[in-house]
Amino acid sequence: MKLQHEANAHINKKQNKFSKEFKELANPLRTLIKNSLNNTIELENALLHLVEVELWTQRSVEVWGVK
């Protein structure tokens, strides 16, 4: 049981590291997009698709884990 606990801790550590790094990249990208584009439907679509990327990435990490 201890070995399984250690394996789960290792997996969680990798997932948390990935999530932190992903947010560190996505947040400045979101800010850049908001600050650089005019308030148009294209801006809304860009931000919507960024959210979509975040959600699909989160699902992939939850289902398949991180390399």
Secondary structure as UniProt FT lines:
FT   HELIX           2..36
FT   HELIX           41..64
//
